[in-house]
Amino acid sequence: MSSWIMQGEQFIIEMKIWRGNEYNERGEKQLTGYLDYFYQNKGYLLSFNFNKKKEIGVKTITLGDKTIVEAVV
């Protein structure tokens, strides 16, 4: 987990290596825990996927009152 502060704004970022959907869902829940801790509603999840047939892209998901911007590269 990384927490960056730029011009008064704080960004919560979690980076993971892709190990399947179940592992990814645990990462999303872990990130929501960090968001609760830092009193934030939006966080970012960066997943590194080394599979040859991967689906890359960016999507936005909502978990409760939290928004996660998830990028798979």
Secondary structure by P-SEA (a helix, b strand, c coil): cbbbbcccbbbbbbbbccccaaaaaaaaaaaaaaaaaaccccbbbbbbbcccccbbbbbbbbccccccccccc
